[in-house]
Amino acid sequence: MTPVSSIKLSDEEKLHILQRLDRFRQWHSLDEKRYCLVCGEIITGREIQVIMGRRGNRSLRTVCPTKYCDAKPIEWVWPTDDVLITIAMVEAERNWLCLIRRAGRAMQSYRRKTTSSTISTTRFKPPLG
């Protein structure tokens, strides 16, 4: 992904552009917050980047300000309590699954170590002679 450079705008211009380009949620202030469903960050209108379209038609677009995220307004939702609780629950479940996987790998590693040491100490040795 190539880095984009934001267009410098006054607060009034930026708010007007957000109001015009975000057809999914209204903007009343640049201090309003949105939750980006792509990168998982909470962003404000002040942080959102306004850039020129890539096709050379000089149209403007808005993108998430988070590094390596180019989410668009349809992917930004209001960070309501319900949204934040759901996201926290998904994150907790993901962390729980990671712990279970780690425990499983540790158990496999432990079994391999104990099995290989048991095999090496009880291996049959032919008589010399």
Backbone as CSV, one residue per row, in Angstrom:
resi,resn,N_x,N_y,N_z,CA_x,CA_y,CA_z,C_x,C_y,C_z
1,MET,0.846,-1.171,0.000,0.000,0.000,0.000,0.891,1.233,0.000
2,THR,0.666,2.145,-0.872,1.488,3.339,-0.928,0.972,4.354,0.077
3,PRO,1.893,5.086,0.721,1.448,6.074,1.695,0.686,7.203,1.005
4,VAL,-0.291,7.735,1.695,-1.074,8.835,1.148,-0.769,10.084,1.955
5,SER,-0.876,11.224,1.311,-0.677,12.465,2.039,-1.998,13.216,2.081
6,SER,-2.317,13.664,3.273,-3.575,14.375,3.479,-3.526,15.764,2.869
7,ILE,-4.671,16.216,2.476,-4.816,17.586,1.993,-4.998,18.472,3.224
8,LYS,-4.329,19.608,3.231,-4.463,20.558,4.338,-5.759,21.340,4.164
9,LEU,-6.607,21.268,5.190,-7.907,21.937,5.148,-8.163,22.659,6.467
10,SER,-8.985,23.682,6.414,-9.433,24.311,7.660,-10.422,23.357,8.333
11,ASP,-10.667,23.558,9.618,-11.627,22.709,10.337,-12.998,22.751,9.674
12,GLU,-13.407,23.940,9.264,-14.722,24.104,8.629,-14.795,23.330,7.310
13,GLU,-13.745,23.418,6.509,-13.712,22.696,5.238,-13.728,21.183,5.461
14,LYS,-12.937,20.743,6.426,-12.865,19.300,6.690,-14.209,18.764,7.168
15,LEU,-14.860,19.483,8.075,-16.172,19.057,8.556,-17.165,19.002,7.398
16,HIS,-17.141,19.991,6.538,-18.042,20.005,5.387,-17.786,18.785,4.486
17,ILE,-16.527,18.459,4.257,-16.191,17.309,3.411,-16.641,16.009,4.068
18,LEU,-16.432,15.872,5.388,-16.907,14.665,6.092,-18.426,14.547,5.984
19,GLN,-19.114,15.651,6.163,-20.582,15.641,6.069,-21.039,15.251,4.665
20,ARG,-20.299,15.663,3.668,-20.682,15.379,2.279,-20.308,13.953,1.872
21,LEU,-19.122,13.467,2.293,-18.627,12.178,1.817,-19.061,10.979,2.663
22,ASP,-19.376,11.211,3.928,-19.829,10.097,4.777,-21.351,10.018,4.668
23,ARG,-21.815,9.149,3.785,-23.255,9.012,3.552,-23.920,8.089,4.569
24,PHE,-23.142,7.543,5.485,-23.653,6.522,6.407,-23.935,7.069,7.802
25,ARG,-23.179,8.067,8.249,-23.353,8.658,9.575,-23.124,10.155,9.497
26,GLN,-23.913,10.910,10.228,-23.780,12.366,10.220,-22.616,12.808,11.094
27,TRP,-21.977,13.862,10.678,-20.907,14.499,11.446,-21.395,15.885,11.859
28,HIS,-21.349,16.168,13.175,-21.722,17.487,13.682,-20.497,18.264,14.150
29,SER,-19.388,17.514,14.352,-18.169,18.126,14.873,-16.976,17.247,14.502
30,LEU,-15.814,17.858,14.364,-14.589,17.085,14.099,-14.132,16.307,15.334
31,ASP,-14.686,16.639,16.484,-14.323,15.934,17.719,-15.117,14.637,17.916
32,GLU,-16.103,14.403,17.060,-16.862,13.147,17.155,-15.948,11.971,16.893
33,LYS,-16.293,10.851,17.523,-15.471,9.647,17.407,-16.196,8.578,16.610
34,ARG,-15.408,7.756,15.938,-15.906,6.576,15.235,-14.975,5.416,15.558
35,TYR,-15.525,4.217,15.501,-14.734,3.002,15.685,-14.504,2.406,14.302
36,CYS,-13.245,2.197,13.934,-12.926,1.627,12.628,-13.007,0.105,12.725
37,LEU,-13.902,-0.479,11.960,-14.089,-1.933,11.978,-12.916,-2.676,11.353
38,VAL,-12.091,-1.994,10.561,-10.963,-2.644,9.892,-9.760,-2.756,10.822
39,CYS,-9.349,-1.645,11.422,-8.128,-1.667,12.252,-8.418,-1.749,13.748
40,GLY,-9.673,-1.518,14.153,-10.020,-1.628,15.567,-9.675,-0.404,16.395
41,GLU,-9.390,0.713,15.762,-9.033,1.933,16.486,-10.212,2.888,16.547
42,ILE,-10.243,3.687,17.602,-11.218,4.767,17.702,-10.552,6.004,17.119
43,ILE,-11.226,6.630,16.165,-10.673,7.782,15.458,-11.616,8.962,15.592
44,THR,-11.089,10.163,15.406,-11.922,11.369,15.426,-11.949,11.977,14.038
45,GLY,-12.888,12.878,13.833,-12.967,13.583,12.567,-11.706,14.374,12.272
46,ARG,-11.075,14.882,13.319,-9.834,15.639,13.140,-8.724,14.753,12.568
47,GLU,-8.721,13.482,12.948,-7.654,12.570,12.526,-7.869,11.993,11.128
48,ILE,-9.103,11.906,10.702,-9.414,11.299,9.401,-8.701,12.058,8.291
49,GLN,-8.149,11.300,7.352,-7.414,11.910,6.250,-8.339,12.174,5.067
50,VAL,-8.178,13.347,4.495,-8.871,13.691,3.251,-7.791,13.694,2.178
51,ILE,-7.990,12.862,1.155,-6.981,12.725,0.106,-7.631,12.854,-1.264
52,MET,-6.793,13.085,-2.254,-7.268,13.133,-3.648,-7.514,11.725,-4.142
53,GLY,-8.528,11.554,-4.972,-8.789,10.261,-5.583,-7.610,9.806,-6.420
54,ARG,-7.478,8.515,-6.621,-6.321,7.954,-7.327,-6.455,8.018,-8.836
55,ARG,-7.612,8.256,-9.342,-7.831,8.166,-10.786,-7.548,9.474,-11.517
56,GLY,-7.001,10.422,-10.829,-6.667,11.670,-11.492,-7.850,12.573,-11.765
57,ASN,-9.033,12.212,-11.262,-10.206,13.058,-11.517,-10.373,14.121,-10.436
58,ARG,-9.378,14.202,-9.562,-9.325,15.220,-8.510,-10.481,15.128,-7.518
59,SER,-11.139,13.984,-7.456,-12.207,13.822,-6.468,-11.573,13.553,-5.104
60,LEU,-12.259,13.957,-4.070,-11.754,13.773,-2.710,-12.298,12.481,-2.120
61,ARG,-11.519,11.854,-1.235,-12.012,10.723,-0.457,-11.470,10.836,0.955
62,THR,-12.124,10.146,1.859,-11.692,10.129,3.250,-11.251,8.714,3.599
63,VAL,-10.163,8.609,4.380,-9.648,7.308,4.793,-9.254,7.359,6.264
64,CYS,-9.204,6.189,6.864,-8.800,6.048,8.263,-7.364,6.560,8.424
65,PRO,-7.076,7.238,9.537,-5.733,7.769,9.749,-4.734,6.738,10.281
66,THR,-5.205,5.564,10.668,-4.320,4.561,11.253,-3.365,4.025,10.196
67,LYS,-2.110,3.876,10.571,-1.083,3.377,9.651,-1.506,2.025,9.069
68,TYR,-1.350,1.859,7.778,-1.676,0.648,7.020,-3.172,0.335,6.955
69,CYS,-4.013,1.287,7.328,-5.458,1.076,7.226,-6.011,2.128,6.277
70,ASP,-6.759,1.689,5.277,-7.361,2.657,4.365,-8.882,2.503,4.334
71,ALA,-9.438,2.213,5.519,-10.886,2.049,5.631,-11.607,3.334,5.238
72,LYS,-12.800,3.136,4.744,-13.633,4.240,4.279,-14.803,4.443,5.254
73,PRO,-15.579,5.511,5.093,-16.657,5.822,6.040,-17.632,4.676,6.313
74,ILE,-17.899,3.822,5.338,-18.848,2.728,5.586,-18.318,1.784,6.679
75,GLU,-17.009,1.808,6.891,-16.382,0.907,7.866,-16.141,1.572,9.217
76,TRP,-16.707,2.745,9.423,-16.600,3.444,10.704,-17.969,3.476,11.361
77,VAL,-18.051,3.045,12.612,-19.328,3.048,13.330,-19.192,3.889,14.595
78,TRP,-20.323,4.325,15.100,-20.303,5.052,16.362,-19.846,4.115,17.471
79,PRO,-18.936,4.556,18.328,-18.461,3.693,19.413,-19.435,3.685,20.593
80,THR,-20.601,3.103,20.364,-21.602,3.009,21.430,-21.148,1.970,22.457
81,ASP,-21.777,1.968,23.601,-21.442,0.975,24.629,-21.603,-0.440,24.086
82,ASP,-22.681,-0.677,23.344,-22.911,-2.016,22.780,-21.783,-2.441,21.847
83,VAL,-21.357,-1.521,20.985,-20.269,-1.825,20.047,-18.987,-2.119,20.819
84,LEU,-18.649,-1.275,21.793,-17.406,-1.456,22.547,-17.432,-2.733,23.385
85,ILE,-18.593,-3.076,23.949,-18.710,-4.316,24.731,-18.534,-5.529,23.818
86,THR,-19.179,-5.506,22.668,-19.049,-6.612,21.718,-17.599,-6.784,21.284
87,ILE,-16.933,-5.686,20.988,-15.533,-5.740,20.563,-14.655,-6.276,21.694
88,ALA,-14.900,-5.833,22.919,-14.129,-6.325,24.061,-14.346,-7.824,24.261
89,MET,-15.576,-8.288,24.061,-15.861,-9.718,24.215,-15.152,-10.543,23.136
90,VAL,-15.161,-10.050,21.910,-14.465,-10.750,20.816,-12.967,-10.800,21.106
91,GLU,-12.412,-9.701,21.564,-10.985,-9.649,21.896,-10.648,-10.603,23.046
92,ALA,-11.497,-10.645,24.069,-11.272,-11.558,25.194,-11.326,-13.011,24.735
93,GLU,-12.278,-13.316,23.844,-12.385,-14.683,23.312,-11.151,-15.037,22.486
94,ARG,-10.677,-14.098,21.688,-9.469,-14.331,20.886,-8.268,-14.591,21.799
95,ASN,-8.137,-13.787,22.854,-7.038,-13.991,23.802,-7.155,-15.348,24.493
96,TRP,-8.356,-15.739,24.845,-8.598,-17.032,25.494,-8.183,-18.174,24.565
97,LEU,-8.572,-18.085,23.296,-8.206,-19.121,22.326,-6.690,-19.189,22.138
98,CYS,-6.020,-18.054,22.145,-4.549,-18.040,22.040,-3.928,-18.751,23.236
99,LEU,-4.466,-18.512,24.418,-3.947,-19.188,25.617,-4.157,-20.698,25.539
100,ILE,-5.314,-21.101,25.055,-5.599,-22.536,24.920,-4.625,-23.164,23.920
101,ARG,-4.380,-22.481,22.788,-3.433,-23.008,21.792,-2.034,-23.123,22.384
102,ARG,-1.609,-22.105,23.122,-0.280,-22.146,23.755,-0.176,-23.302,24.742
103,ALA,-1.222,-23.481,25.524,-1.221,-24.579,26.498,-1.150,-25.920,25.781
104,GLY,-1.878,-26.057,24.679,-1.849,-27.293,23.891,-0.459,-27.567,23.338
105,ARG,0.189,-26.525,22.811,1.550,-26.703,22.283,2.524,-27.052,23.395
106,ALA,2.352,-26.421,24.550,3.238,-26.720,25.679,3.059,-28.164,26.134
107,MET,1.820,-28.633,26.148,1.570,-30.027,26.537,2.185,-30.991,25.527
108,GLN,2.068,-30.691,24.242,2.675,-31.551,23.221,4.188,-31.586,23.367
109,SER,4.762,-30.434,23.596,6.217,-30.354,23.772,6.640,-31.137,25.007
110,TYR,5.882,-30.997,26.092,6.189,-31.721,27.329,6.092,-33.227,27.099
111,ARG,5.035,-33.671,26.403,4.874,-35.104,26.113,6.024,-35.634,25.273
112,ARG,6.439,-34.850,24.263,7.556,-35.284,23.417,8.828,-35.427,24.235
113,LYS,9.081,-34.480,25.116,10.299,-34.534,25.938,10.269,-35.729,26.876
114,THR,9.121,-35.927,27.537,9.060,-37.041,28.497,9.051,-38.380,27.775
115,THR,8.423,-38.454,26.610,8.391,-39.703,25.844,9.783,-40.024,25.308
116,SER,10.485,-39.039,24.763,11.815,-39.309,24.194,12.819,-39.642,25.284
117,SER,12.720,-39.040,26.451,13.663,-39.383,27.523,13.343,-40.768,28.080
118,THR,12.090,-41.154,28.118,11.712,-42.493,28.577,12.211,-43.536,27.588
119,ILE,12.051,-43.256,26.297,12.500,-44.204,25.268,14.005,-44.359,25.311
120,SER,14.747,-43.277,25.466,16.204,-43.373,25.446,16.743,-44.086,26.677
121,THR,16.084,-44.035,27.813,16.582,-44.709,29.010,16.162,-46.169,29.061
122,THR,15.113,-46.542,28.315,14.648,-47.931,28.371,14.951,-48.680,27.077
123,ARG,15.788,-48.153,26.228,16.104,-48.783,24.967,16.875,-50.081,25.198
124,PHE,16.563,-51.081,24.424,17.230,-52.382,24.538,18.659,-52.275,24.045
125,LYS,19.582,-52.794,24.825,21.010,-52.784,24.423,21.425,-54.234,24.219
126,PRO,21.931,-54.553,23.031,22.347,-55.930,22.777,23.575,-56.278,23.631
127,PRO,23.695,-57.571,24.019,24.860,-57.980,24.838,26.139,-57.914,24.028
128,LEU,27.188,-57.585,24.681,28.487,-57.521,24.022,29.015,-58.929,23.876
129,GLY,29.529,-59.256,22.794,30.152,-60.499,22.808,30.223,-61.372,21.733
